Amino acid sequence: MDLHKQIECVEKSLEILRNLRCKVFESDIVVQELTKDQKKLFKKIGVIVHIT
């Protein structure tokens, strides 16, 4: 499946983000693990993610 075609559909985007692992603090959200498809999706929609 081509990721570019998947991103066109909201349901597919939500499916990609379904297993996103984060720790939520008072003023920050720290992403713990990103899959390759999640990285591509964030890049496509313009979200900057710093992995620690």
Gaussian input, Z-matrix of N, CA and C with variables (Angstrom, degrees):
# hf/3-21g

backbone

0 1
 N
 C     1     B1
 C     2     B2     1     A1
 N     3     B3     2     A2     1     D1
 C     4     B4     3     A3     2     D2
 C     5     B5     4     A4     3     D3
 N     6     B6     5     A5     4     D4
 C     7     B7     6     A6     5     D5
 C     8     B8     7     A7     6     D6
 N     9     B9     8     A8     7     D7
 C    10    B10     9     A9     8     D8
 C    11    B11    10    A10     9     D9
 N    12    B12    11    A11    10    D10
 C    13    B13    12    A12    11    D11
 C    14    B14    13    A13    12    D12
 N    15    B15    14    A14    13    D13
 C    16    B16    15    A15    14    D14
 C    17    B17    16    A16    15    D15
 N    18    B18    17    A17    16    D16
 C    19    B19    18    A18    17    D17
 C    20    B20    19    A19    18    D18
 N    21    B21    20    A20    19    D19
 C    22    B22    21    A21    20    D20
 C    23    B23    22    A22    21    D21
 N    24    B24    23    A23    22    D22
 C    25    B25    24    A24    23    D23
 C    26    B26    25    A25    24    D24
 N    27    B27    26    A26    25    D25
 C    28    B28    27    A27    26    D26
 C    29    B29    28    A28    27    D27
 N    30    B30    29    A29    28    D28
 C    31    B31    30    A30    29    D29
 C    32    B32    31    A31    30    D30
 N    33    B33    32    A32    31    D31
 C    34    B34    33    A33    32    D32
 C    35    B35    34    A34    33    D33
 N    36    B36    35    A35    34    D34
 C    37    B37    36    A36    35    D35
 C    38    B38    37    A37    36    D36
 N    39    B39    38    A38    37    D37
 C    40    B40    39    A39    38    D38
 C    41    B41    40    A40    39    D39
 N    42    B42    41    A41    40    D40
 C    43    B43    42    A42    41    D41
 C    44    B44    43    A43    42    D42
 N    45    B45    44    A44    43    D43
 C    46    B46    45    A45    44    D44
 C    47    B47    46    A46    45    D45
 N    48    B48    47    A47    46    D46
 C    49    B49    48    A48    47    D47
 C    50    B50    49    A49    48    D48
 N    51    B51    50    A50    49    D49
 C    52    B52    51    A51    50    D50
 C    53    B53    52    A52    51    D51
 N    54    B54    53    A53    52    D52
 C    55    B55    54    A54    53    D53
 C    56    B56    55    A55    54    D54
 N    57    B57    56    A56    55    D55
 C    58    B58    57    A57    56    D56
 C    59    B59    58    A58    57    D57
 N    60    B60    59    A59    58    D58
 C    61    B61    60    A60    59    D59
 C    62    B62    61    A61    60    D60
 N    63    B63    62    A62    61    D61
 C    64    B64    63    A63    62    D62
 C    65    B65    64    A64    63    D63
 N    66    B66    65    A65    64    D64
 C    67    B67    66    A66    65    D65
 C    68    B68    67    A67    66    D66
 N    69    B69    68    A68    67    D67
 C    70    B70    69    A69    68    D68
 C    71    B71    70    A70    69    D69
 N    72    B72    71    A71    70    D70
 C    73    B73    72    A72    71    D71
 C    74    B74    73    A73    72    D72
 N    75    B75    74    A74    73    D73
 C    76    B76    75    A75    74    D74
 C    77    B77    76    A76    75    D75
 N    78    B78    77    A77    76    D76
 C    79    B79    78    A78    77    D77
 C    80    B80    79    A79    78    D78
 N    81    B81    80    A80    79    D79
 C    82    B82    81    A81    80    D80
 C    83    B83    82    A82    81    D81
 N    84    B84    83    A83    82    D82
 C    85    B85    84    A84    83    D83
 C    86    B86    85    A85    84    D84
 N    87    B87    86    A86    85    D85
 C    88    B88    87    A87    86    D86
 C    89    B89    88    A88    87    D87
 N    90    B90    89    A89    88    D88
 C    91    B91    90    A90    89    D89
 C    92    B92    91    A91    90    D90
 N    93    B93    92    A92    91    D91
 C    94    B94    93    A93    92    D92
 C    95    B95    94    A94    93    D93
 N    96    B96    95    A95    94    D94
 C    97    B97    96    A96    95    D95
 C    98    B98    97    A97    96    D96
 N    99    B99    98    A98    97    D97
 C   100   B100    99    A99    98    D98
 C   101   B101   100   A100    99    D99
 N   102   B102   101   A101   100   D100
 C   103   B103   102   A102   101   D101
 C   104   B104   103   A103   102   D102
 N   105   B105   104   A104   103   D103
 C   106   B106   105   A105   104   D104
 C   107   B107   106   A106   105   D105
 N   108   B108   107   A107   106   D106
 C   109   B109   108   A108   107   D107
 C   110   B110   109   A109   108   D108
 N   111   B111   110   A110   109   D109
 C   112   B112   111   A111   110   D110
 C   113   B113   112   A112   111   D111
 N   114   B114   113   A113   112   D112
 C   115   B115   114   A114   113   D113
 C   116   B116   115   A115   114   D114
 N   117   B117   116   A116   115   D115
 C   118   B118   117   A117   116   D116
 C   119   B119   118   A118   117   D117
 N   120   B120   119   A119   118   D118
 C   121   B121   120   A120   119   D119
 C   122   B122   121   A121   120   D120
 N   123   B123   122   A122   121   D121
 C   124   B124   123   A123   122   D122
 C   125   B125   124   A124   123   D123
 N   126   B126   125   A125   124   D124
 C   127   B127   126   A126   125   D125
 C   128   B128   127   A127   126   D126
 N   129   B129   128   A128   127   D127
 C   130   B130   129   A129   128   D128
 C   131   B131   130   A130   129   D129
 N   132   B132   131   A131   130   D130
 C   133   B133   132   A132   131   D131
 C   134   B134   133   A133   132   D132
 N   135   B135   134   A134   133   D133
 C   136   B136   135   A135   134   D134
 C   137   B137   136   A136   135   D135
 N   138   B138   137   A137   136   D136
 C   139   B139   138   A138   137   D137
 C   140   B140   139   A139   138   D138
 N   141   B141   140   A140   139   D139
 C   142   B142   141   A141   140   D140
 C   143   B143   142   A142   141   D141
 N   144   B144   143   A143   142   D142
 C   145   B145   144   A144   143   D143
 C   146   B146   145   A145   144   D144
 N   147   B147   146   A146   145   D145
 C   148   B148   147   A147   146   D146
 C   149   B149   148   A148   147   D147
 N   150   B150   149   A149   148   D148
 C   151   B151   150   A150   149   D149
 C   152   B152   151   A151   150   D150
 N   153   B153   152   A152   151   D151
 C   154   B154   153   A153   152   D152
 C   155   B155   154   A154   153   D153

   B1=1.4537
   B2=1.5254
   B3=1.2887
   B4=1.4474
   B5=1.5266
   B6=1.3323
   B7=1.4598
   B8=1.5181
   B9=1.3388
   B10=1.4600
   B11=1.5295
   B12=1.3165
   B13=1.4669
   B14=1.5211
   B15=1.3374
   B16=1.4543
   B17=1.5165
   B18=1.3306
   B19=1.4539
   B20=1.5236
   B21=1.3071
   B22=1.4557
   B23=1.5277
   B24=1.2896
   B25=1.4613
   B26=1.5299
   B27=1.3192
   B28=1.4612
   B29=1.5215
   B30=1.3007
   B31=1.4592
   B32=1.5247
   B33=1.3212
   B34=1.4605
   B35=1.5263
   B36=1.3354
   B37=1.4634
   B38=1.5222
   B39=1.3267
   B40=1.4645
   B41=1.5243
   B42=1.3161
   B43=1.4616
   B44=1.5276
   B45=1.3327
   B46=1.4622
   B47=1.5302
   B48=1.3376
   B49=1.4663
   B50=1.5266
   B51=1.2974
   B52=1.4587
   B53=1.5277
   B54=1.2956
   B55=1.4624
   B56=1.5235
   B57=1.3205
   B58=1.4671
   B59=1.5222
   B60=1.3280
   B61=1.4647
   B62=1.5173
   B63=1.3335
   B64=1.4647
   B65=1.5171
   B66=1.3327
   B67=1.4622
   B68=1.5201
   B69=1.3195
   B70=1.4583
   B71=1.5190
   B72=1.3454
   B73=1.4491
   B74=1.5201
   B75=1.3048
   B76=1.4549
   B77=1.5356
   B78=1.3186
   B79=1.4684
   B80=1.5295
   B81=1.3199
   B82=1.4587
   B83=1.5167
   B84=1.3216
   B85=1.4571
   B86=1.5203
   B87=1.3293
   B88=1.4605
   B89=1.5224
   B90=1.3372
   B91=1.4565
   B92=1.5206
   B93=1.3236
   B94=1.4571
   B95=1.5224
   B96=1.2947
   B97=1.4605
   B98=1.5254
   B99=1.3225
   B100=1.4558
   B101=1.5224
   B102=1.3123
   B103=1.4577
   B104=1.5234
   B105=1.2985
   B106=1.4625
   B107=1.5339
   B108=1.3342
   B109=1.4592
   B110=1.5253
   B111=1.3381
   B112=1.4631
   B113=1.5289
   B114=1.3298
   B115=1.4654
   B116=1.5208
   B117=1.3324
   B118=1.4580
   B119=1.5299
   B120=1.3195
   B121=1.4653
   B122=1.5193
   B123=1.3231
   B124=1.4607
   B125=1.5301
   B126=1.3184
   B127=1.4588
   B128=1.5268
   B129=1.3163
   B130=1.4638
   B131=1.5251
   B132=1.3343
   B133=1.4678
   B134=1.5208
   B135=1.3331
   B136=1.4653
   B137=1.5152
   B138=1.3221
   B139=1.4640
   B140=1.5346
   B141=1.3120
   B142=1.4613
   B143=1.5258
   B144=1.3197
   B145=1.4507
   B146=1.5239
   B147=1.3353
   B148=1.4640
   B149=1.5171
   B150=1.3107
   B151=1.4581
   B152=1.5155
   B153=1.3333
   B154=1.4598
   B155=1.5087
   A1=109.41
   A2=115.21
   A3=121.05
   A4=109.74
   A5=116.88
   A6=121.29
   A7=111.26
   A8=117.65
   A9=120.86
   A10=110.53
   A11=117.96
   A12=121.48
   A13=111.09
   A14=118.15
   A15=121.88
   A16=111.56
   A17=117.52
   A18=121.64
   A19=110.98
   A20=118.03
   A21=121.61
   A22=111.47
   A23=117.45
   A24=122.31
   A25=109.76
   A26=116.92
   A27=121.58
   A28=111.26
   A29=117.46
   A30=120.48
   A31=111.21
   A32=117.24
   A33=120.46
   A34=110.88
   A35=116.66
   A36=119.96
   A37=110.61
   A38=116.48
   A39=120.03
   A40=111.63
   A41=116.36
   A42=120.18
   A43=110.67
   A44=117.04
   A45=121.63
   A46=110.25
   A47=116.69
   A48=120.96
   A49=113.24
   A50=117.25
   A51=121.67
   A52=113.22
   A53=117.77
   A54=121.59
   A55=112.94
   A56=117.13
   A57=121.24
   A58=109.10
   A59=116.10
   A60=121.14
   A61=109.21
   A62=116.19
   A63=122.26
   A64=110.05
   A65=114.67
   A66=121.57
   A67=106.30
   A68=116.33
   A69=121.52
   A70=108.54
   A71=115.48
   A72=122.79
   A73=108.48
   A74=116.79
   A75=121.28
   A76=112.47
   A77=117.48
   A78=119.09
   A79=113.34
   A80=118.58
   A81=121.95
   A82=111.01
   A83=114.33
   A84=122.18
   A85=106.16
   A86=116.81
   A87=121.79
   A88=108.41
   A89=115.45
   A90=121.37
   A91=108.02
   A92=116.24
   A93=119.99
   A94=112.25
   A95=118.07
   A96=121.77
   A97=108.57
   A98=116.35
   A99=120.96
   A100=109.29
   A101=115.93
   A102=119.52
   A103=108.24
   A104=115.92
   A105=120.85
   A106=110.66
   A107=117.22
   A108=120.60
   A109=112.01
   A110=117.38
   A111=120.93
   A112=110.44
   A113=116.90
   A114=120.66
   A115=110.58
   A116=116.78
   A117=121.11
   A118=111.38
   A119=116.84
   A120=120.86
   A121=110.71
   A122=118.19
   A123=121.37
   A124=110.90
   A125=116.77
   A126=120.42
   A127=111.00
   A128=116.23
   A129=121.88
   A130=111.83
   A131=117.70
   A132=119.80
   A133=112.46
   A134=117.22
   A135=120.40
   A136=115.73
   A137=116.96
   A138=121.54
   A139=108.03
   A140=116.74
   A141=121.84
   A142=108.51
   A143=115.96
   A144=121.33
   A145=108.24
   A146=115.95
   A147=121.50
   A148=106.97
   A149=116.73
   A150=121.65
   A151=108.56
   A152=115.51
   A153=119.96
   A154=110.43
   D1=139.21
   D2=179.85
   D3=-86.86
   D4=125.11
   D5=-178.03
   D6=-61.58
   D7=-36.64
   D8=-179.07
   D9=-58.66
   D10=-41.56
   D11=178.62
   D12=-69.97
   D13=-34.44
   D14=179.87
   D15=-65.17
   D16=-37.99
   D17=-175.35
   D18=-66.56
   D19=-24.97
   D20=179.62
   D21=-62.33
   D22=-23.50
   D23=-176.27
   D24=-106.31
   D25=127.35
   D26=-178.91
   D27=-60.67
   D28=-40.48
   D29=-178.73
   D30=-61.22
   D31=-40.04
   D32=179.06
   D33=-68.25
   D34=-38.54
   D35=178.22
   D36=-62.95
   D37=-42.79
   D38=178.18
   D39=-66.35
   D40=-34.21
   D41=177.17
   D42=-65.31
   D43=-39.20
   D44=177.87
   D45=-63.69
   D46=-38.91
   D47=-176.29
   D48=-87.07
   D49=-2.14
   D50=-174.11
   D51=-56.59
   D52=-38.62
   D53=-175.97
   D54=-104.14
   D55=25.34
   D56=178.47
   D57=-66.16
   D58=126.68
   D59=-177.15
   D60=-105.29
   D61=123.52
   D62=-179.01
   D63=-139.92
   D64=156.68
   D65=168.16
   D66=-111.57
   D67=130.52
   D68=-177.50
   D69=-106.17
   D70=123.62
   D71=176.74
   D72=-112.52
   D73=179.23
   D74=-176.87
   D75=-56.60
   D76=-44.24
   D77=-177.07
   D78=-122.87
   D79=3.74
   D80=-177.07
   D81=-137.96
   D82=155.82
   D83=169.38
   D84=-124.48
   D85=122.12
   D86=-176.79
   D87=-108.39
   D88=121.13
   D89=177.97
   D90=-79.78
   D91=128.36
   D92=-177.89
   D93=-90.68
   D94=-46.51
   D95=-176.69
   D96=-141.42
   D97=136.36
   D98=173.65
   D99=-122.98
   D100=137.77
   D101=172.46
   D102=-85.01
   D103=168.85
   D104=-179.98
   D105=-61.26
   D106=-41.56
   D107=-179.85
   D108=-67.62
   D109=-36.23
   D110=177.10
   D111=-64.83
   D112=-41.53
   D113=177.57
   D114=-60.47
   D115=-45.07
   D116=179.69
   D117=-63.96
   D118=-40.58
   D119=179.20
   D120=-64.01
   D121=-46.37
   D122=179.59
   D123=-61.88
   D124=-40.14
   D125=178.08
   D126=-63.53
   D127=-42.28
   D128=-178.77
   D129=-63.93
   D130=-39.36
   D131=-177.07
   D132=-92.92
   D133=-2.08
   D134=173.29
   D135=84.48
   D136=27.38
   D137=177.91
   D138=-95.20
   D139=128.58
   D140=178.65
   D141=-92.07
   D142=124.18
   D143=-178.26
   D144=-122.29
   D145=124.18
   D146=175.02
   D147=-103.90
   D148=120.14
   D149=-179.28
   D150=-93.01
   D151=130.26
   D152=178.54
   D153=-114.07

